[in-house]
Structure formats: C-alpha cells, structure tokens
Amino acid sequence: MIITKTPFRISFVGGGSDLPTYYTQRKGAVLSTTIDKYMYIS
C-alpha cells in the first residue's frame, strides 16, 4: 500500500482549462500556495 502526505493548496487568482480551443488562444497564469495542513491519501 502506498500512502502519501499531501498539503492543502489555496488558489488566489487564475486557473486553467484543458480545452485546446481555450488554451491555444489565451495566455494564463495561476497564483497559489500551500498551507500547513495535510491530507493523507492511500
């Protein structure tokens, strides 16, 4: 079994899209950070 400790992340501005019709025509940026809280995933 693999268990990982993953930090929570807060996004302030921006975001992304996986749609080629969107990202091929527009530039993008994301501002995010992690906080001192974690989730364990198995």
mmCIF file of the N, C-alpha and C atoms, coordinates in Angstrom:
data_MODEL
# 
_entry.id   MODEL 
# 
loop_
_atom_site.group_PDB 
_atom_site.id 
_atom_site.type_symbol 
_atom_site.label_atom_id 
_atom_site.label_alt_id 
_atom_site.label_comp_id 
_atom_site.label_asym_id 
_atom_site.label_entity_id 
_atom_site.label_seq_id 
_atom_site.pdbx_PDB_ins_code 
_atom_site.Cartn_x 
_atom_site.Cartn_y 
_atom_site.Cartn_z 
_atom_site.occupancy 
_atom_site.B_iso_or_equiv 
_atom_site.pdbx_formal_charge 
_atom_site.auth_seq_id 
_atom_site.auth_comp_id 
_atom_site.auth_asym_id 
_atom_site.auth_atom_id 
_atom_site.pdbx_PDB_model_num 
ATOM 1   N N  . MET A 1 1  ? 0.847  -1.169 0.000   1.00 0.00 ? 1  MET A N  1 
ATOM 2   C CA . MET A 1 1  ? 0.000  0.000  0.000   1.00 0.00 ? 1  MET A CA 1 
ATOM 3   C C  . MET A 1 1  ? 0.898  1.239  0.000   1.00 0.00 ? 1  MET A C  1 
ATOM 4   N N  . ILE A 1 2  ? 0.553  2.217  -0.804  1.00 0.00 ? 2  ILE A N  1 
ATOM 5   C CA . ILE A 1 2  ? 1.278  3.486  -0.868  1.00 0.00 ? 2  ILE A CA 1 
ATOM 6   C C  . ILE A 1 2  ? 0.444  4.552  -0.172  1.00 0.00 ? 2  ILE A C  1 
ATOM 7   N N  . ILE A 1 3  ? 1.057  5.269  0.754   1.00 0.00 ? 3  ILE A N  1 
ATOM 8   C CA . ILE A 1 3  ? 0.385  6.357  1.469   1.00 0.00 ? 3  ILE A CA 1 
ATOM 9   C C  . ILE A 1 3  ? 1.188  7.629  1.236   1.00 0.00 ? 3  ILE A C  1 
ATOM 10  N N  . THR A 1 4  ? 0.521  8.700  0.832   1.00 0.00 ? 4  THR A N  1 
ATOM 11  C CA . THR A 1 4  ? 1.203  9.976  0.609   1.00 0.00 ? 4  THR A CA 1 
ATOM 12  C C  . THR A 1 4  ? 0.627  11.046 1.523   1.00 0.00 ? 4  THR A C  1 
ATOM 13  N N  . LYS A 1 5  ? 1.468  11.986 1.898   1.00 0.00 ? 5  LYS A N  1 
ATOM 14  C CA . LYS A 1 5  ? 1.062  13.146 2.696   1.00 0.00 ? 5  LYS A CA 1 
ATOM 15  C C  . LYS A 1 5  ? 1.023  14.331 1.736   1.00 0.00 ? 5  LYS A C  1 
ATOM 16  N N  . THR A 1 6  ? -0.150 14.873 1.508   1.00 0.00 ? 6  THR A N  1 
ATOM 17  C CA . THR A 1 6  ? -0.349 15.909 0.503   1.00 0.00 ? 6  THR A CA 1 
ATOM 18  C C  . THR A 1 6  ? -0.800 17.202 1.157   1.00 0.00 ? 6  THR A C  1 
ATOM 19  N N  . PRO A 1 7  ? -0.100 18.322 0.902   1.00 0.00 ? 7  PRO A N  1 
ATOM 20  C CA . PRO A 1 7  ? -0.503 19.596 1.505   1.00 0.00 ? 7  PRO A CA 1 
ATOM 21  C C  . PRO A 1 7  ? -1.746 20.164 0.829   1.00 0.00 ? 7  PRO A C  1 
ATOM 22  N N  . PHE A 1 8  ? -2.564 20.847 1.613   1.00 0.00 ? 8  PHE A N  1 
ATOM 23  C CA . PHE A 1 8  ? -3.697 21.562 1.035   1.00 0.00 ? 8  PHE A CA 1 
ATOM 24  C C  . PHE A 1 8  ? -3.180 22.780 0.297   1.00 0.00 ? 8  PHE A C  1 
ATOM 25  N N  . ARG A 1 9  ? -3.854 23.160 -0.758  1.00 0.00 ? 9  ARG A N  1 
ATOM 26  C CA . ARG A 1 9  ? -3.426 24.263 -1.606  1.00 0.00 ? 9  ARG A CA 1 
ATOM 27  C C  . ARG A 1 9  ? -4.543 25.294 -1.687  1.00 0.00 ? 9  ARG A C  1 
ATOM 28  N N  . ILE A 1 10 ? -4.164 26.562 -1.692  1.00 0.00 ? 10 ILE A N  1 
ATOM 29  C CA . ILE A 1 10 ? -5.120 27.658 -1.841  1.00 0.00 ? 10 ILE A CA 1 
ATOM 30  C C  . ILE A 1 10 ? -4.800 28.385 -3.140  1.00 0.00 ? 10 ILE A C  1 
ATOM 31  N N  . SER A 1 11 ? -5.778 28.523 -4.022  1.00 0.00 ? 11 SER A N  1 
ATOM 32  C CA . SER A 1 11 ? -5.606 29.284 -5.260  1.00 0.00 ? 11 SER A CA 1 
ATOM 33  C C  . SER A 1 11 ? -6.202 30.667 -5.069  1.00 0.00 ? 11 SER A C  1 
ATOM 34  N N  . PHE A 1 12 ? -5.406 31.686 -5.342  1.00 0.00 ? 12 PHE A N  1 
ATOM 35  C CA . PHE A 1 12 ? -5.863 33.064 -5.181  1.00 0.00 ? 12 PHE A CA 1 
ATOM 36  C C  . PHE A 1 12 ? -6.417 33.640 -6.485  1.00 0.00 ? 12 PHE A C  1 
ATOM 37  N N  . VAL A 1 13 ? -5.698 33.439 -7.564  1.00 0.00 ? 13 VAL A N  1 
ATOM 38  C CA . VAL A 1 13 ? -6.058 34.047 -8.848  1.00 0.00 ? 13 VAL A CA 1 
ATOM 39  C C  . VAL A 1 13 ? -5.771 33.048 -9.955  1.00 0.00 ? 13 VAL A C  1 
ATOM 40  N N  . GLY A 1 14 ? -6.597 33.062 -10.958 1.00 0.00 ? 14 GLY A N  1 
ATOM 41  C CA . GLY A 1 14 ? -6.312 32.281 -12.154 1.00 0.00 ? 14 GLY A CA 1 
ATOM 42  C C  . GLY A 1 14 ? -6.913 30.897 -12.107 1.00 0.00 ? 14 GLY A C  1 
ATOM 43  N N  . GLY A 1 15 ? -6.475 30.127 -13.021 1.00 0.00 ? 15 GLY A N  1 
ATOM 44  C CA . GLY A 1 15 ? -6.968 28.774 -13.152 1.00 0.00 ? 15 GLY A CA 1 
ATOM 45  C C  . GLY A 1 15 ? -6.570 28.256 -14.513 1.00 0.00 ? 15 GLY A C  1 
ATOM 46  N N  . GLY A 1 16 ? -6.993 27.106 -14.811 1.00 0.00 ? 16 GLY A N  1 
ATOM 47  C CA . GLY A 1 16 ? -6.604 26.532 -16.086 1.00 0.00 ? 16 GLY A CA 1 
ATOM 48  C C  . GLY A 1 16 ? -7.763 25.859 -16.770 1.00 0.00 ? 16 GLY A C  1 
ATOM 49  N N  . SER A 1 17 ? -7.515 25.471 -17.964 1.00 0.00 ? 17 SER A N  1 
ATOM 50  C CA . SER A 1 17 ? -8.507 24.742 -18.732 1.00 0.00 ? 17 SER A CA 1 
ATOM 51  C C  . SER A 1 17 ? -7.781 23.697 -19.556 1.00 0.00 ? 17 SER A C  1 
ATOM 52  N N  . ASP A 1 18 ? -8.388 22.556 -19.721 1.00 0.00 ? 18 ASP A N  1 
ATOM 53  C CA . ASP A 1 18 ? -7.782 21.520 -20.551 1.00 0.00 ? 18 ASP A CA 1 
ATOM 54  C C  . ASP A 1 18 ? -8.411 21.480 -21.943 1.00 0.00 ? 18 ASP A C  1 
ATOM 55  N N  . LEU A 1 19 ? -9.169 22.521 -22.285 1.00 0.00 ? 19 LEU A N  1 
ATOM 56  C CA . LEU A 1 19 ? -9.792 22.592 -23.600 1.00 0.00 ? 19 LEU A CA 1 
ATOM 57  C C  . LEU A 1 19 ? -8.848 23.277 -24.583 1.00 0.00 ? 19 LEU A C  1 
ATOM 58  N N  . PRO A 1 20 ? -8.401 22.578 -25.635 1.00 0.00 ? 20 PRO A N  1 
ATOM 59  C CA . PRO A 1 20 ? -7.465 23.177 -26.590 1.00 0.00 ? 20 PRO A CA 1 
ATOM 60  C C  . PRO A 1 20 ? -7.991 24.462 -27.230 1.00 0.00 ? 20 PRO A C  1 
ATOM 61  N N  . THR A 1 21 ? -9.290 24.556 -27.448 1.00 0.00 ? 21 THR A N  1 
ATOM 62  C CA . THR A 1 21 ? -9.841 25.776 -28.050 1.00 0.00 ? 21 THR A CA 1 
ATOM 63  C C  . THR A 1 21 ? -9.688 26.977 -27.139 1.00 0.00 ? 21 THR A C  1 
ATOM 64  N N  . TYR A 1 22 ? -9.526 26.743 -25.853 1.00 0.00 ? 22 TYR A N  1 
ATOM 65  C CA . TYR A 1 22 ? -9.326 27.839 -24.901 1.00 0.00 ? 22 TYR A CA 1 
ATOM 66  C C  . TYR A 1 22 ? -7.844 28.168 -24.741 1.00 0.00 ? 22 TYR A C  1 
ATOM 67  N N  . TYR A 1 23 ? -7.017 27.170 -24.401 1.00 0.00 ? 23 TYR A N  1 
ATOM 68  C CA . TYR A 1 23 ? -5.624 27.483 -24.061 1.00 0.00 ? 23 TYR A CA 1 
ATOM 69  C C  . TYR A 1 23 ? -4.740 27.791 -25.260 1.00 0.00 ? 23 TYR A C  1 
ATOM 70  N N  . THR A 1 24 ? -5.151 27.436 -26.468 1.00 0.00 ? 24 THR A N  1 
ATOM 71  C CA . THR A 1 24 ? -4.342 27.809 -27.631 1.00 0.00 ? 24 THR A CA 1 
ATOM 72  C C  . THR A 1 24 ? -4.537 29.268 -28.026 1.00 0.00 ? 24 THR A C  1 
ATOM 73  N N  . GLN A 1 25 ? -5.610 29.892 -27.574 1.00 0.00 ? 25 GLN A N  1 
ATOM 74  C CA . GLN A 1 25 ? -5.900 31.286 -27.923 1.00 0.00 ? 25 GLN A CA 1 
ATOM 75  C C  . GLN A 1 25 ? -5.598 32.256 -26.794 1.00 0.00 ? 25 GLN A C  1 
ATOM 76  N N  . ARG A 1 26 ? -5.391 31.784 -25.584 1.00 0.00 ? 26 ARG A N  1 
ATOM 77  C CA . ARG A 1 26 ? -5.227 32.673 -24.434 1.00 0.00 ? 26 ARG A CA 1 
ATOM 78  C C  . ARG A 1 26 ? -4.013 32.272 -23.608 1.00 0.00 ? 26 ARG A C  1 
ATOM 79  N N  . LYS A 1 27 ? -3.381 33.269 -23.037 1.00 0.00 ? 27 LYS A N  1 
ATOM 80  C CA . LYS A 1 27 ? -2.308 33.003 -22.079 1.00 0.00 ? 27 LYS A CA 1 
ATOM 81  C C  . LYS A 1 27 ? -2.936 32.873 -20.701 1.00 0.00 ? 27 LYS A C  1 
ATOM 82  N N  . GLY A 1 28 ? -2.229 32.244 -19.812 1.00 0.00 ? 28 GLY A N  1 
ATOM 83  C CA . GLY A 1 28 ? -2.788 32.075 -18.476 1.00 0.00 ? 28 GLY A CA 1 
ATOM 84  C C  . GLY A 1 28 ? -1.718 32.123 -17.408 1.00 0.00 ? 28 GLY A C  1 
ATOM 85  N N  . ALA A 1 29 ? -2.160 32.319 -16.196 1.00 0.00 ? 29 ALA A N  1 
ATOM 86  C CA . ALA A 1 29 ? -1.271 32.320 -15.038 1.00 0.00 ? 29 ALA A CA 1 
ATOM 87  C C  . ALA A 1 29 ? -2.080 31.919 -13.813 1.00 0.00 ? 29 ALA A C  1 
ATOM 88  N N  . VAL A 1 30 ? -1.396 31.354 -12.849 1.00 0.00 ? 30 VAL A N  1 
ATOM 89  C CA . VAL A 1 30 ? -2.040 30.918 -11.616 1.00 0.00 ? 30 VAL A CA 1 
ATOM 90  C C  . VAL A 1 30 ? -1.190 31.379 -10.439 1.00 0.00 ? 30 VAL A C  1 
ATOM 91  N N  . LEU A 1 31 ? -1.855 31.875 -9.407  1.00 0.00 ? 31 LEU A N  1 
ATOM 92  C CA . LEU A 1 31 ? -1.170 32.238 -8.166  1.00 0.00 ? 31 LEU A CA 1 
ATOM 93  C C  . LEU A 1 31 ? -1.774 31.390 -7.060  1.00 0.00 ? 31 LEU A C  1 
ATOM 94  N N  . SER A 1 32 ? -0.960 30.502 -6.497  1.00 0.00 ? 32 SER A N  1 
ATOM 95  C CA . SER A 1 32 ? -1.447 29.625 -5.433  1.00 0.00 ? 32 SER A CA 1 
ATOM 96  C C  . SER A 1 32 ? -0.322 29.361 -4.441  1.00 0.00 ? 32 SER A C  1 
ATOM 97  N N  . THR A 1 33 ? -0.693 28.809 -3.310  1.00 0.00 ? 33 THR A N  1 
ATOM 98  C CA . THR A 1 33 ? 0.278  28.470 -2.271  1.00 0.00 ? 33 THR A CA 1 
ATOM 99  C C  . THR A 1 33 ? -0.240 27.264 -1.497  1.00 0.00 ? 33 THR A C  1 
ATOM 100 N N  . THR A 1 34 ? 0.625  26.685 -0.689  1.00 0.00 ? 34 THR A N  1 
ATOM 101 C CA . THR A 1 34 ? 0.197  25.602 0.194   1.00 0.00 ? 34 THR A CA 1 
ATOM 102 C C  . THR A 1 34 ? 0.157  26.128 1.624   1.00 0.00 ? 34 THR A C  1 
ATOM 103 N N  . ILE A 1 35 ? -0.610 25.435 2.451   1.00 0.00 ? 35 ILE A N  1 
ATOM 104 C CA . ILE A 1 35 ? -0.708 25.819 3.858   1.00 0.00 ? 35 ILE A CA 1 
ATOM 105 C C  . ILE A 1 35 ? -0.233 24.653 4.715   1.00 0.00 ? 35 ILE A C  1 
ATOM 106 N N  . ASP A 1 36 ? -0.088 24.884 5.974   1.00 0.00 ? 36 ASP A N  1 
ATOM 107 C CA . ASP A 1 36 ? 0.445  23.884 6.895   1.00 0.00 ? 36 ASP A CA 1 
ATOM 108 C C  . ASP A 1 36 ? -0.645 22.918 7.378   1.00 0.00 ? 36 ASP A C  1 
ATOM 109 N N  . LYS A 1 37 ? -1.438 22.421 6.453   1.00 0.00 ? 37 LYS A N  1 
ATOM 110 C CA . LYS A 1 37 ? -2.457 21.402 6.727   1.00 0.00 ? 37 LYS A CA 1 
ATOM 111 C C  . LYS A 1 37 ? -2.302 20.328 5.664   1.00 0.00 ? 37 LYS A C  1 
ATOM 112 N N  . TYR A 1 38 ? -2.462 19.075 6.046   1.00 0.00 ? 38 TYR A N  1 
ATOM 113 C CA . TYR A 1 38 ? -2.186 17.973 5.139   1.00 0.00 ? 38 TYR A CA 1 
ATOM 114 C C  . TYR A 1 38 ? -3.328 16.971 5.100   1.00 0.00 ? 38 TYR A C  1 
ATOM 115 N N  . MET A 1 39 ? -3.363 16.218 4.003   1.00 0.00 ? 39 MET A N  1 
ATOM 116 C CA . MET A 1 39 ? -4.301 15.117 3.835   1.00 0.00 ? 39 MET A CA 1 
ATOM 117 C C  . MET A 1 39 ? -3.470 13.878 3.515   1.00 0.00 ? 39 MET A C  1 
ATOM 118 N N  . TYR A 1 40 ? -3.814 12.777 4.126   1.00 0.00 ? 40 TYR A N  1 
ATOM 119 C CA . TYR A 1 40 ? -3.136 11.524 3.827   1.00 0.00 ? 40 TYR A CA 1 
ATOM 120 C C  . TYR A 1 40 ? -3.988 10.746 2.839   1.00 0.00 ? 40 TYR A C  1 
ATOM 121 N N  . ILE A 1 41 ? -3.351 10.303 1.762   1.00 0.00 ? 41 ILE A N  1 
ATOM 122 C CA . ILE A 1 41 ? -4.059 9.596  0.694   1.00 0.00 ? 41 ILE A CA 1 
ATOM 123 C C  . ILE A 1 41 ? -3.438 8.218  0.539   1.00 0.00 ? 41 ILE A C  1 
ATOM 124 N N  . SER A 1 42 ? -4.299 7.211  0.436   1.00 0.00 ? 42 SER A N  1 
ATOM 125 C CA . SER A 1 42 ? -3.787 5.857  0.210   1.00 0.00 ? 42 SER A CA 1 
ATOM 126 C C  . SER A 1 42 ? -4.503 5.218  -0.952  1.00 0.00 ? 42 SER A C  1 
# 
